[in-house]
Amino acid sequence: MPGTAKQVTEHNFKPYKVKKGEEYMSEAQLAHFTEMLDAWKSDLMAEVDRTVGHMKDEAANFPDPADRATQEEEFSLELRARDRERKLIKKINESLNAINNGDYGYCETCGVEIGLKRLEARPTATQCIDCKSLDEIKEKQTKGK
């Protein structure tokens, strides 16, 4: 599935092995996550380029309304997928900025360490699991009524 964290694993990134006495978000850890995020972003940008090329190559003015509708629906689905990926690229850029600012890996809500395993599963995570869980519960309560 394009645009997911699964795509990051397609680059065969091995889980980061913490060295004895290594501090959280050390230079090596930050380099590891920078590499992951850059590769993910590169994949997403390549997908955007493929979509533009595909839409240019496949665009046709079909005389049959059913054929035209099918093509428009296909393009619409592709554009929605690219829009989700555009939003993901924005989150990747925000994560890369957080690395540069020294804020990466810490919960934006409470300030605790997010954790290497969580970041490897979701490199754009901005909250620890506890704060994220609380946000989801609050969201369910407000939208569920």
Stockholm file with secondary structure:
# STOCKHOLM 1.0

chainA/1-145         MPGTAKQVTEHNFKPYKVKKGEEYMSEAQLAHFTEMLDAWKSDLMAEVDRTVGHMKDEAANFPDPADRATQEEEFSLELRARDRERKLIKKINESLNAINNGDYGYCETCGVEIGLKRLEARPTATQCIDCKSLDEIKEKQTKGK
#=GR chainA/1-145 SS CTTSHHHHHTTCCCCCCCCTTCCTTCHHHHHHHHHHHHHHHHHHHHHHHHHHHHHHHHCCCCSSHHHHHHHHHHHHHHHHHHHHHHHHHHHHHHHHHHHHHTCTTBCTTTCCBCCHHHHHHCTTCCSCHHHHHHHHHHHHHHHCC
#=GC SS_cons         CTTSHHHHHTTCCCCCCCCTTCCTTCHHHHHHHHHHHHHHHHHHHHHHHHHHHHHHHHCCCCSSHHHHHHHHHHHHHHHHHHHHHHHHHHHHHHHHHHHHHTCTTBCTTTCCBCCHHHHHHCTTCCSCHHHHHHHHHHHHHHHCC
//
